Amino acid sequence: MGEKRARQQQRRRRRKAAGPSKSAASRQASTARPPHLPSLDPAHEDTLADMLGGVAELAVAAAAEFDDALDAELWASTIASTWHF
């Protein structure tokens, strides 16, 4: 086996033994439910999904009323600033 291949295999074994990278751990953490939000039962999750769908429909309808991109951007910024996680 060549020296280069041996180094590559040794590097792979070290990485595998070290576990997931920091970026992989942060991706997993970003998809997890925040600790201050309790888990919902499936019925409540469906209700929440329906409510968010309704809000999204209203947002799309309101967004069509803007004449220029600046007004639309300001409106979107205002909407996003009201979200609480």
Buried (B, 14 or more C-beta within 10 A) or exposed (E): EEEEEEEEEEEEEEEEEEEEEEEEEEEEEEEEEEEEEEEEEEEEEEEEEEEEEEEEEEEEEEEEEBEEEEEBEEBEEEEEEEEEE
